[in-house]
Amino acid sequence: MSTPPGYEVQLVSGNDVMDEQYPNIKKFTFAGIVITLGIVFGDLGTSPLYAMRAIITGGAENYNHLLIYGGLSCIFWTLTLSTTVKYVIIALKADNNGEGGIFALVALIKEKKSWAAILTMVGGAALIADGVLTPAITVTSSIEGLKLYNEAIPVVPIVLLILGLLFFIQQFGTQFVGKAFGPIMLAWFIMLAVVGFFQIVKYPDVFSALNPVYAYRFLSEYPGGFLLLGAVFLATTGAEALYADLGHCGRKNIRISWTFVKIALILNYFGQGAWLLTNTEKGPLVNPFFEMIPGWFLIPGIILATAAAIIASQAIISGSFTLIGEAISLNFWPKIRVLHPTWVRGQVYVPFVNWFLWLTCSFTVLFFKESANMNAAYGLAINITEIMTTLLLCYYLFQKGVNHRLVLLLLMTYLAIEGSFLFANLNKFYSGGWFTLTMASLFFLVMYGWYFGRKIKNRYITFANLDKYLDLFVDLSKDESVPRFATNLVYIIRANKADQVESKVIYSIFQKQPKRADTYWFLHVNRVNEPNRFSYQVTQIIPGILIRIDFNIGFKIVPKVNLFFREVIEDLVKSGEIELKSSYESLRKHGIESDFKFILIERIMSRDFSLSNTENFILTLNSLVRKLSIADIRSLNLDPANTIVERVPIIIDQPVQRRIRRE
């Protein structure tokens, strides 16, 4: 029994097998919470290694009680307002079918204005830059603890060795070690809480810093207190990753585990404050995190800190792979190789990104040498991303119909908070902030050139109405005077409407070289906002002769068009809508199936046309960025043996100001 035209079918692939082998950790369970600790809170969980140290070091010239009380108060209220309220309570509700992060957020926005795309690019670029800085600062901070044991220990070579091994194993997948991440981070947070608690017992008055008055006095009375907000911000640098990992762990697991994580963090930060207040003679040029650990536990503590730092680094590296994968799917990044080293759903490996991050991380360590020197660069990257998320989140809430006064209040509150952090971080531009802005700018230019270059080219695509050519398709398929080009001729098209196709496809079939086939297939890959949608639609435009397939693929799904098309053909053969018998009698007699030939049309922008200076700059940038991109054959996973690439120019209709004259 045949299925009616235009029906939609769910594709089946290896992902369904994966879901059976690996239970969904998004369900609210104790195991889910433990796994969440390992995936989501590595960055936030390792901030005690350097945040309090950055505050007291920055205020070394005026080291007093207000510096410690005010710094602790600012940390507590920053974690509360920024992480708890903005991300855990508000942002986690702005999910795209369970997925979070800045690219999932922009996919939710109905009217995608150019400014919204630019905000997304800025935020995404800064987040990728964070993928360089997080491994460098966290691993360096943890290894620096060894200097308390032996001052002569070479920190930089050890850090470079750890980073080299970390990036090397990415190509094999991290499933074999990933299962240990949750228990290790659970042990880490317990250690943070216990070590901090024993210091607080010695000086319980440190809890006075919970009073926001100390934060106000710190900003208004302490010399340079406002500028020290750049150091305070280090305590909340993992909040953006918390939102981005929503799709991996689920809202409930993140919210419940955050309660435990926040308590552990506050106990440790306040424990560091208590140690500083009871050991004033040690001065500000120490790291209170390692100083307050008992001597007998120092080596185990450093080992655990290093493990936590590696887990935090692994989380941001995996996050960078996922981020680039989403950016490619949403056309914010050129098409590059995206691999799947394991059968775990959602785990990707991007070779170019991996080795680029390794080189830049290693350069960062060699250049800055100490974690304290990386603080300015590190905070600025996430600060920029958080501001972009605030703007996009408020725009989304406004579109969704949330009371505009409430949205405006939210916008003004967080722009004031995050703007203050940005001002403080930019003040350290020459101390390392330039490094972040340089990297983020490079990533932004790649996205800007790719996204807007495609838009300029798409502006000049012309479409033809298929109704005018239906008889021509029938006649050509039956015209034996034209040599058969292929039994099944498959075109990858971009036309969204079922009754249209690009004019260049019509030109390719009927004019460039008449291409006779028994059946013409138009395949359209529709990248939808739902991250994991995985289905197709069939439209029999001319039954048996002209068939259109629309693949509705979420931005989390890799477009393996060759594989998907094979599954569609199997379904159509089962339903009796098509036959796969060869059109050649000699081959059909021996049961050989019909052949398929794919045609890809690559559009080339001619430089014979005058465009604006801005458009010329964007197209130049686009041509440079394209050098990073792989060919459409590889990005769509087509069989190169059966695919022909035709290059056609993009023609722009422009008035001729002066026509050449015949002599």
N, C-alpha and C positions, 0 to 999 in steps of 0.2 A: 504494500500500500504506500503510495507516494505522499510526501508531506507537502502542504501548500506553500507557494512562494512566499518569501519574506519571513519565514519562521526563524526562531532563535533557538539554538541548541547550546548546551554547556559542553565545552571541550573537556576531555578527560586526559590527564597527563600524570607524570611521575609525582606531581605534588600531592595527589590524593594518597598515594602509597606512603609518602613521607609523613602525612598527618596521622596515619595509622601507627607508624613506627615510633613517632615522637609525639606524645600527648601535648595538647595545647596548653602552654604555660600561662595563657591569659586567664584561665580559670583561677578563682580565688581559693588557693590552698596554701598550706604551710610550705610545701615544696616550691610552689610558685613564688612565694615571698622570698625564700632563700635564693632562688635563681635570679629574682629581680635585683637583689643586693649585688650580685656579681655583674649584672648587665648594665644597670641604670646608675648606680651610685658610686662608681669608681672615682670619677672626677671630683664630685662633691666630698667623697669620703677621704680623699687624700689631701684636701685643702689645709687641714691642721698642720701638715708638714711645713708649710711656708707662710700662711696668711698672718698669724700672730707675729711671727718673726719679722715679716715685712713692715708691720705697723710699728713695732718698737725700734726697728732699725731706722725707719724713716723719721721717727721722732727722737733720735738719739741725742740731739742737741738740747732738748728740753725734756729729759726723761723724768717723769714724775707719776704720781698716782692718777692724775686726770687722764694721762695718756693711756694707761691700762684700763681704768674703769670706762672711759669714753670709747676706747677701741672695742672692748667687749660689748658694750651697749649697742654700738653701731653694727657689730657682727650679728648680734641676736635679732635686731629689728630688720636688718637686711635679709637674713634668712627667713624671717616671718613674712615681711611684705613682698619681697621679690620671689622667693622660692615657694613658700606655702600658699600665699594668696594668689599671686599672678599665675604661677605654673600649676601647682597641685590642685587648687580649687577652680580656677577659671580656664586656663589654657587646655587642661586635659579634657574639658568638655567639648572643645573645638576639634573634634577628631573627624577624620575622613574615613568612614567605615572602619574605625578602630586604629587608624594610622595617625601619627602625629609628626611634628617637625615643620620647618618653615615651608618646604615644598608641598607637603600635604595641606598646609594651611592655605597657600595660594591657590591650590586646586579647588578649594571650597568656595573661593570668591567667584560670584556669578559674572560680574562685569570685570574682566581682566584688563584694566587700563595699563597704559605703558608705564606709568609711575609705579603701579603695584609690581610690575615685572622688574623694574629697576630696584625697588626696595628688596625684593626677593633675591636678586643677584648680589646686592651688597651684603645682605645677611648670610647668604650661602657662601659667598667668597670669604667672609670673616670666619665662618664656621670651618671651612676647609683649612684656613690658616691656623685655626686652633688645633687641627690635626697634626700640625708641625710642632706646635709649642707644648701641648700637653705631655707627650712622651718625654720630651727633653726636660721639662721642669720637674715632673713628678719623679722620674727615675733618678735624676741628679739630686733632688732633695733627699730621697731615701738613702742613697749611697753616701751622701755627705755625713750622715750619722756615724759612719765608720771612723771619722776623724776624732770623735770622742774616745774611741778605743785606741787608735794609733794615728797621730797627726801626719805621719809620712805616707799613709795609704793614698795611691794615685786614683783620684775620683774619676777624672775624665776618661782614661782608658777603660775602666770598668764599665762606665755608662755606655761608651761606644760599643763595647762587646755585647752588652745586654740588648741594646737597640738593634745591633746587627742580627742577633739571633731571633729577636722578636719579629722583625720584618721578614727574615728568611723563612720562618715557619708559616707565614700567611698563605703561601702558595699551596700548602698541603691541607689548609683548613684548620680550624682551631677546636673542632668538636672534641678531639681526644683530651684536650686540657680544659675545655670550657665547662665541663661538669664540675670541676673543682673550684671554679671561680666563686660560686655562691657560698659554700662553706668557708672558704678562705676569707671572703669579705665579712661574713658573719663573725668569724674570730677576730678580724680587724676592728670591727665596730665595738665588740665586747671589750677588746683591749683599750680602745679609745675611752670608753665609758669608765672602766675600772681604774685606769691610771689617772684620769682626771678627777674621779670621785675621791681618791685617797689624798689628793692635793687640796680639794675643796674642804674636806674634813678639817684640815689644819688651819684653814682661813675661810670659814663659811660666809664672812661679810662680803666676799666677792660677788655674791648674788645680788647685792645692791645695784650692780650694773644693769640688772634687768629694767630698772627705772629709765624711761626714755629721756629724762632730764639730763642724764650723763651724756647721752648722744648729742643733745642740744648744746650742752656746755662744751663738749669736745669740738664741735663745729664752730662755735661762736667765740670761745675763750682761749682754746689751746692754740699756740702759735703754729700756723700752717696746718691746723687740724682738718680744714676743708680739703686740702690737697692730699691728705693721707687717706681720703676716701678711695683712692686708687688701690691702696693696700687692703682696705676693708673689703673691696669688691672681690678680691681673690677668694673669699670665703664662699661665694655663691657662683663660681664659674661653671659648675656642672649643671646648673638649672636648665639651660637650653637642651642639653643632652637628655635630661629627664623627660622633656616633652617629645623629643625626637624618637625616644625608645618606647613610646606608648604602644606602637604596633607589635613590639616584641613581647611585652609583659602584661599589658592590660591595665585599665584605670585603677581597679580595686587593689591589685597587688602593689602598684606604685604608691598609692595613697596610704595603705596600711604600713608598708615598709618604711615610708618616709617618716612616720611618727617615731619609729624606733631609731632611724638614722639621725633625725634631728636631735633627739634626746642625747644620743651618744656624742654627737658633734658639740652640742652645748656644754655637756659635762667636760669634754676635753678642752674646749676653748677656755672655759672658766677655770678648769684645773691649771692650764698654763698661766692664766692671770693670777691665780692664787700662789703658784710657785714664784712668779715674778715679784709679787708683793711681800713674800716671806724671804726672798733672796735678793734684796735690792742691791747688795754689794757686788753681785755678779755683773750688773750693768746691762745695757741694751744690746750689746754685740754678741749675743748668744742665740741659740735656737731653743726656746723653752720646751718645745715638744720632746726633744731627746734628753734635755737636761733633767726633766722631771721623772724620766723612766729610771727605776732602781737599777743600780749597777749590775746586779746579778741577772737582770732581765734585758740588759742593753742589746746584746747580740741577737737573742730571739726577737726582740722588738724591731731591730733593724731588718732582720730577715723578713718578718711579717710586713714591715713598711715597704720593703722592696717588692714583695709579692703583690701588695695592694697597688703599688705604683705601676707594676707591669699589667695588672688587670685593668687599671684605669686607662693605660696607654692602649691596651688591646681593644677596649670599648670604643675609644675615639678613632682608632684605625678602622675597625669594622664599621663604625658610624660613617666614616669618610667614604668607604666603599659604597655603602647604602645610599649616602647622599649623592654621590656622583651618578649612581645607577638611576636614581629618581630624576636627577637633573637631565640626564640623557633622554629619558622617556618623556619628559615635559618639554623637550627641545631647548633647554637652557645650556646644554653642554654638547660639544661635538661627539659623534659616535666613536667610542673606543671599545676595546675588548673588555667584556664583562664575563668572567668565568664563575662556575659553581664547583668549588673544590670538594664539597661534601653533599650528602643528600638531605641535609638539614634545610628546611624551607626558609628562604629569605637570606641565607648566608651566601654572600657574593665575594668575589676576589677580582680586583681591577689591577692588573700588573703595572700599568703605567703609573697609577696613583701610588701603589705600594712602594715602588723603587724611587719615585720622586720624593715621597714623604721620608724615606730612609735617608736619602742624600741631604735633604733640607734639615731633618732632625739632627743628623750628625754635624752638619755645618753649624747649626744653632748651638750645640754643646761646645764645639771647638771655639766658636766666636765669643760666647758669653762666659764660658768656663764655670761659673757659679750660678746656682738657682736664684740667688738674690738679684743677679743682674738681669734675669729673664722676667722679673715680676711685671715691669712696665709693659713689655711686649705682650705678655700673656693676658693680662686683664683687659687690654684694649680690644683684642679680637672678639671676645665673648660679649663685651659691652656693646659693641656695634651691632652684633647679631640680636641681642636682647631688645635694642631700640627698634630694629626693623620688625621684630616679632610683635612688639607692642603696637606699632602703627598698623600692621596687617591684621592683627587680632581685633583691634577696635573697629577697623573698616568692615571686617567680617561680621562682628556683632551688630554693627549699624545696619548692614544689609539684611541680617536675619530678623530685624525688627525689634531688637532690644531698645528700651527707652533711650532716646538720644541724649538726655541729660545725664543718665547713668554712664553711658559710653563716654561722653565728654569728660565727666569726672574721673573715670578710669584713665582716660588718655592723658589728662593734665597731671594726675598724680604720678603716673609712672614715667612720663616724660621729664617731670621735675626730678624724680629719684635717679633715673638712669642718665639724664642729662648732667646731673651733678657728678655722677661717677665718670661720665665721658670727659667732662672738663678736667677732673682730677687726673685721669689717665693721660689725656693729651698734654698735660703739663710736663709729663715725663717723656715727651716725644723724642728728645735727643738722648734719653737714657735707654731707649730700646723700643719705644712706640713706633718709630720710623720703620722698624723691621716688620712689624705686623702690617702696617699700612702698605708697605711695598709689596708684600706677598699677597695681601687681600686685593690690592689694585691689579696685580697680574691675573689673578683668578677672575676678577670682575671683568676685565677687558676680554678674556676668553669668552665668558658668558654673553657679554654685551654684543660682541662682534658676531657670534653665532646666532643669537636670538633675533636681533634686529636685521642682520644680513639676510636671514631666511625670510623675514617679513617683507623686505624690499623685493626680493625675488618673487615671492608669492603674489605680490601686488600685480605682477605682469603676466600671471598665468591666465590663459583664456580657456574657456570650457565650451564644449559642443553638446548640443542636445541630441541624445541618442535616437530620438524618434525620427529624425531626418535620415538616419543611416541604417535603419532596421532592414529594409529591403536589400540594401547593398551588402550587409552582412550575410543574408541568406543566399544572394546570388553568387558572391565570391566563394562561399564555402562549397557551392555545387559546381563551380566553373572549372572543369577539368583541363581547360586550356592554360590555366595558371598552375605551375608546379606546386605540389603540396609542400608548404613550409614546415608544418608540423601537424600531427593529429590533434593535439591540444596545445593551443597557444595561450600563454598566461602572461598578463600584464599586471605590474604593480602600479596602482593608480592612487591619486590623491583627492579625487572628486568626492565630496561628502554626500552629494545628492545621487540617488540611485538612477535617475534618468539623465545623468551627465557624465562626461569623461573629458580629460584634458584634450585640447585640440591636437596636441602633438601625438597622442595615441592614434587618433583618426588618421593623421598624416602618415604615421609609421605603418599602419595597416594597409591603407589604400593608395598612398602616393609615393612614399620614399622607395618602397619596393613592395608591390602587392604581396600580401602574406596570406595564402589560403590555408585554412585549417578546418577540421570538422567541427571543433568546438572552441570558442573564444572564452577565456576566463578573465574577469577583472577582479583582482584582489585588492581590497582596501583595508589598511590597518588603522583602526580607529582607537587612538589612545584616550581612554576615558578617565574621569576623575576618581572613580572607585579604584582603590589601589590593587585589589586582587580579583577584579572581574575578569572572566576567562570564558568567553562565549563567541558564537558566530551566528550570522544570519545568511540565508541563501535567497537570492532573488533571480528567478528564471525570466530574464528579459525576453529572450527568444528560446523557448524550451528546447534543450538539447544543442543549441547553437551558440547562444550568448548568455552566460551565467555570471552573476556578480556575487562575490563572497565578501561580507563585511566581518572582519575580526574585531571584536570589542575587547580590548586588552587593557587591563589596569596598568598604572605606571610602575607597579612592583613586578610585573611579569616581563620576562625576556621574550622579545618577539621572534620566536623560532618559526618563521613563516613556512619554511619547507616542511617541517614536521606537522604544523597545524593543518596545512593544506592536504597532506597525506591522510590525516585523520578525517577531514571533511570528505575527501573522495571515498574513503571506506564507508562512511555513513551514507553517502548518496548511492553507492552501489548496493548497500544493504536495503535501502528503501526503494530500490528499483527505478530511481530517477535517471541514472546514467548507466552505461555499460563501459567496461574497460577493455573490450575486445579491440585488437589492432585493426586499423582500416585497410591494411594490406593483406590480401587473401593468403599469400604464401606464409605470412607470419601468424595470421589468425588460425590457420589450419593446425599449427603446432602449439596453440594456446598462449602465444606471446601477447602480453597486454599492450595497449596503445602507449605511444610516447608523449612526453610533455616537454615543451620548450618555454623558458621564462624570458621575458623581455623587461629590462630596466631602462628607463629613459632618464639620463642625467642632463640636467639643465645647466647651460653655460651662459653667464651674463656677458654679453658683448660690450666692449668699451667704445663702440661707435656712437653711443648716445650720450647726450649731455645730462648729467644729474647734478643735484646740488652738492656743494662741498661736503656737507655733513653726510649725505648718502654715499658719496665717493669714499669718504674716510671709513664709513661702516663697512662698505664692500671690500675695501682694502684689508681691513681688520678681519673680515670674514674669510677672505682668501688665505690669510696667514693662519687663522685658526683651523681652517680645513686641513692643513698639513698634519694636525694632530688626529684628525678623524680617519677612521677606517672606511673602506668602500661599503656602499649599500649592500653589496652581495654578502659581505661578512656580517654587517650589523643586523640584517634580516635573516641570517643563517640560511641563505639559499645555496643550492648546489652549483658551484661555479662551472661544472662540466655541462650543465644544461641551461645556462643563463647567458644571454647576450646583452651587452650594455650599449645602448645607442646614445650618442651625444647630440643634443639639439640646442640651438641658441634661443635665448629669451629675447623676443622681439618687442621693442617698445615703440608704439606709434607716436611719432613726433613730427610736427610740421616742418617741411623742408623750407628753410629760409631762402636758399639760393640753389637753383637746379643747374647742373653742369650743362654747358652749351656745346652743340656739335659745330665744328669748324668746317 
